[in-house]
Each structure stands twice: as structure tokens, then as C-alpha cells.
Amino acid sequence: MESQEPLTPARLAAYLDRIGARRLAAPTAGALRDLQVRHLHTVPFENLSIHLGEDVSLDAGAILGKLLDRRRGGFCYELNGAFALLLRTLGYRVRLLEGRVYGRDGAPGIPYDHLALQVEAEDGSRWLADVGFGDHAHHPLGLDDRDDQKDPAGVFRIQDTTDGCGDLDVLRDGRPGLRLARRPRALADFVTGAWWHRTSPASHFTRGPVCSRLAPAGRVTLRDRTLITTGDGGRTEYTLGTDAEVLAAYRDHFGITLDRLPVPIHPRGPQPG
């Protein structure tokens, strides 16, 4: 269930320590940007629980225990659910937004496909904050800005949809990536979407384990046994041969210590080409 209560002083201190941040003097737009970047660098986007046979709970206490006590990451419902608690405790006004991710066919995904955040800073400016979308905008996007917004990850644009529903489309480099409904939601509203993503053969999350975080020079991702790094030097892929190498990669690149490998529940088939 969703908690509107602020984090306890101990939990707040642990969260700020987890992302390497200090207590804010004020809930400014600049501080929000710093918090989001730190979060993306330190708390990985990962779906390992699905392939380890662990429960994926949207209870606030369970999410905080996973991120802060077990030093794990999560996917959008967990990461943005926790980030919302942190931001509210620091004085921001936060709404949970329901999103649908555009697929390769150019159509939005299932309802409650994604959880994103509308965050209002002390000056009244409104921002789209997201630490749970994997490879996406590094910085919060101006929610009311309809011009191009340059970001280290590309050029983003937020535009109103043309169907009269009042929804928003988020484009990256000219291509739709996410459709957002603007009515505020509760964390409990996302339970069905989270269940579908962790059980359905049609969900890309069930095809195999993935763990990814922003790195100083780019991004580091472990997908199944393939370690992928991107940065100024381009893209490199390296296949890890032994279980010990895979476990070491989780530990060394993401700070995640596992006693066994995640096993895909609906393994990826052979890739074309």
C-alpha cells in the first residue's frame, strides 16, 4: 500500500547515504536534478527478483528494505515509488503518474505499464522525474515545457496528445517513448501492472535478468551473461563464461551480492541475425 508519511529520520539518512547525497536546504529544481542523477548512478534498474523467485512487493516498507537494507535496485514501480517517498520527505510535492511505454510497433503498452513522477519544486515549477526507466533522461524534464529539452541522453520533448484525453507523450530524439496520464495515482494502483510484468511471457522483464545503471562515462548493463558498457569509446560487449564471473560482475559493477544466479522464467529465444 502507498504511504504518504514522511520517511523516519533514520530511513531518510540511510536513503541519502545510499545515493551519496546530503540533506537539502530547500526543495529546489536544482536539488531535484542532483538527486535524480545521483540515484541513477547508485541504484540500479534491475529485474533480478523475478528470476530469483523473490516476491515483488509494492509495500513501501518492503521497497525501502530492498533498496536500503539489501542494497538492491528494482524496476519502475519500486524505484520511483521509493524516490517519491524521499522527495516528499524533503519537501517536494509529488504525484504518481501512470504511463504506457511505446513498443517497437509504435503503440503504447498495457495500462500501468510504467510509474513516473510529477514533482513540484518550491518555486512552483513542475518536473517529470524518473529513476526507474533504465536508459532514459538523466535529468528531470520540464513538465510544462513543450520545446525540445536537451539532455545527456538525447533531445526530449513533451507534447499533448491529439486524442482529447489530456495525456502527454514523451519523445526522445523525435520518437515517442512514453505516454503519460496526468491524473494522480496511488502506488497500490500499479499492483496489477507489476504482477503482469513479473509473470507474463509477453513481458520483456520475464525473458531474462537485466541490471543496469548510469556510469560516469556512459552506462553499464549486465543482460543474462553479457556485460555491456557504453560511453565515449563506443559500445563493448563481453560474454562472461562462468557463474563466478557473473556473480562478481553483479557485485563489482552494481554492488549487488547474490548467492546464486537468477534463472530466466521465460528465456529469450534465439535472436535474429
C-alpha positions in Angstrom: 0.0 0.0 0.0 1.1 3.6 -0.6 2.5 5.6 2.3 2.0 9.3 2.4 4.0 9.5 5.6 7.5 11.0 5.5 10.5 8.8 6.0 11.7 8.5 9.5 14.9 10.4 10.3 16.9 7.1 10.2 15.4 6.0 6.9 16.0 9.4 5.4 19.6 9.3 6.5 20.0 5.8 5.1 18.5 6.8 1.7 20.7 9.9 1.4 23.7 7.8 2.2 22.7 5.2 -0.4 22.8 7.8 -3.2 25.6 9.9 -1.8 23.5 13.0 -1.1 23.2 15.5 1.7 20.1 16.8 3.4 18.6 19.6 1.2 18.5 23.2 2.3 15.3 23.6 0.2 13.3 21.6 -2.3 14.6 23.4 -5.4 14.6 22.3 -9.0 18.4 22.2 -9.0 18.5 19.9 -6.0 15.9 17.6 -7.7 18.2 17.3 -10.7 21.2 16.4 -8.4 19.1 13.8 -6.5 17.9 12.2 -9.8 21.4 11.9 -11.2 22.8 10.5 -8.0 20.0 8.0 -7.9 20.6 6.8 -11.4 24.4 6.4 -10.7 24.0 4.4 -7.5 20.7 2.4 -7.5 20.5 0.1 -10.5 17.5 -0.6 -12.6 17.1 -4.4 -12.3 14.6 -7.2 -12.5 16.5 -9.9 -10.7 13.8 -10.7 -8.2 11.7 -12.1 -11.0 14.4 -14.6 -11.9 15.4 -15.4 -8.3 11.9 -16.4 -7.3 11.5 -13.5 -4.9 8.3 -11.6 -4.3 8.0 -8.1 -5.8 6.0 -6.1 -3.3 4.8 -2.6 -3.7 4.5 -2.1 0.1 6.6 0.9 1.0 8.4 -0.8 3.8 9.3 -3.7 1.6 10.7 -1.5 -1.2 12.8 0.5 1.3 14.1 -2.7 2.8 15.2 -3.9 -0.6 16.9 -0.7 -1.7 18.4 0.4 1.6 19.0 -2.7 3.7 19.7 -5.2 1.0 21.4 -2.6 -1.3 19.4 -3.8 -4.3 17.7 -1.9 -7.1 14.4 -2.6 -8.8 12.1 -1.7 -11.7 10.0 1.4 -12.1 7.3 0.7 -9.5 9.9 0.1 -6.8 12.5 2.7 -7.8 10.1 5.6 -8.5 7.9 4.5 -5.6 10.8 4.9 -3.2 12.0 8.1 -4.9 8.6 9.6 -4.3 8.9 8.9 -0.6 12.3 10.5 -0.5 11.2 13.6 -2.4 8.1 14.1 -0.2 10.1 13.9 2.9 12.5 16.6 1.5 9.6 18.9 0.9 8.6 18.4 -2.7 5.0 17.9 -3.9 4.8 14.6 -5.7 2.2 12.9 -7.9 2.5 9.3 -9.2 1.7 9.2 -12.9 0.6 6.1 -14.8 2.5 5.6 -18.1 2.5 3.3 -21.1 5.8 2.5 -22.8 5.8 2.6 -26.6 6.8 -0.7 -28.2 8.6 -1.4 -31.4 5.2 -1.5 -33.2 4.7 2.2 -32.4 1.8 1.5 -30.0 1.6 2.2 -26.2 1.9 -0.8 -23.9 -0.5 -2.0 -21.3 -2.2 0.3 -18.7 0.0 0.9 -15.7 3.0 -0.2 -17.8 5.2 2.4 -16.1 5.3 4.6 -13.0 6.7 8.1 -13.3 6.7 11.1 -11.1 5.3 14.7 -11.3 7.4 16.7 -8.9 6.7 20.3 -7.9 9.7 22.4 -6.6 9.4 25.3 -4.1 9.2 27.8 -6.9 6.1 26.1 -8.4 7.9 24.6 -11.4 6.8 21.1 -12.3 9.1 18.4 -13.4 8.9 14.9 -14.8 11.3 12.9 -12.6 12.1 9.3 -13.4 14.7 7.0 -11.9 13.0 3.8 -13.0 13.1 3.7 -16.8 16.5 2.3 -17.4 18.2 4.1 -20.3 16.2 7.4 -20.3 16.7 11.1 -19.5 19.4 11.8 -17.0 17.8 15.0 -15.8 14.2 15.8 -14.8 12.2 17.2 -17.7 10.2 20.4 -17.5 6.6 19.0 -17.5 5.1 22.2 -18.8 7.8 22.9 -21.4 6.7 22.0 -25.0 10.0 22.8 -26.6 13.0 20.5 -27.2 14.8 19.7 -23.9 18.5 18.8 -24.3 19.7 16.0 -22.0 22.9 13.9 -22.0 20.7 11.0 -23.2 19.3 12.9 -26.2 16.8 15.5 -27.1 13.4 15.1 -25.3 10.1 16.8 -26.0 6.8 16.6 -24.0 3.7 17.1 -26.1 0.0 16.9 -25.6 -1.7 14.0 -27.3 -4.2 14.8 -30.0 -7.0 12.4 -28.8 -8.5 14.9 -26.4 -7.8 12.8 -23.3 -5.4 15.2 -21.8 -2.5 12.8 -21.8 1.1 13.5 -22.6 3.6 11.9 -25.0 7.3 12.0 -24.1 9.5 11.8 -27.2 13.2 11.1 -27.4 15.1 12.2 -30.5 11.8 12.6 -32.3 10.4 9.1 -31.4 7.5 8.5 -28.9 8.8 6.6 -25.9 6.2 7.1 -23.1 2.6 8.1 -22.8 1.5 9.6 -19.5 -1.9 10.1 -17.9 -2.0 13.2 -15.8 -4.5 12.1 -13.1 -2.6 11.3 -9.8 -2.5 7.7 -8.8 -1.7 5.7 -5.7 1.1 3.1 -5.5 -1.5 0.4 -5.0 -2.9 1.2 -8.4 0.2 -0.3 -10.0 -0.1 -3.8 -8.4 -1.7 -5.4 -11.5 0.9 -3.9 -13.9 3.7 -5.1 -11.7 2.2 -8.6 -11.5 1.8 -8.8 -15.3 5.4 -7.7 -15.8 6.8 -10.3 -13.4 4.7 -13.2 -14.6 3.6 -12.8 -18.3 5.6 -14.5 -21.1 4.7 -11.4 -23.1 6.5 -9.1 -20.7 10.1 -8.4 -21.7 11.0 -8.5 -18.0 10.4 -12.2 -17.8 12.7 -13.1 -20.7 15.8 -12.8 -18.7 17.7 -10.9 -16.0 18.9 -7.4 -16.6 20.8 -5.0 -14.3 21.8 -1.5 -15.5 23.0 1.8 -14.1 24.3 5.1 -15.2 28.1 5.3 -15.1 30.4 8.3 -15.2 31.3 7.8 -18.8 28.1 6.2 -20.0 26.2 3.1 -18.9 27.0 -0.4 -17.7 24.5 -3.2 -18.2 24.5 -6.9 -17.4 22.0 -8.8 -19.5 22.0 -12.5 -18.9 25.7 -13.3 -19.1 26.6 -10.3 -21.4 28.3 -7.3 -19.8 27.6 -4.2 -22.0 29.4 -0.9 -21.5 28.7 2.3 -23.5 30.5 5.6 -23.3 32.7 8.0 -25.3 34.6 5.0 -26.6 31.6 3.4 -28.1 29.9 0.2 -27.1 31.6 -3.0 -25.9 30.1 -6.4 -25.1 31.8 -9.2 -23.2 30.3 -12.6 -22.6 31.0 -13.9 -19.1 31.9 -17.6 -19.1 31.5 -18.8 -15.6 28.9 -18.4 -12.9 31.5 -16.9 -10.6 32.3 -14.2 -13.2 28.6 -13.3 -13.5 28.2 -13.1 -9.7 31.4 -11.0 -9.5 30.0 -8.6 -12.2 26.8 -8.1 -10.1 29.0 -7.3 -7.1 31.7 -5.2 -8.7 29.5 -3.1 -11.1 26.3 -2.8 -9.2 27.1 -3.5 -5.6 24.7 -6.5 -5.5 25.8 -9.6 -3.7 24.0 -12.8 -4.7 24.5 -16.4 -3.5 23.1 -17.8 -6.8 22.4 -16.8 -10.3 19.0 -15.6 -11.4 17.4 -18.1 -13.8 15.1 -16.8 -16.6 11.5 -17.8 -16.1 10.6 -17.3 -19.8 14.0 -17.5 -21.5 14.8 -15.3 -24.5 14.7 -17.2 -27.8 17.4 -17.1 -30.5 17.9 -13.5 -31.7 17.5 -12.8 -35.4 20.7 -12.2 -37.4 
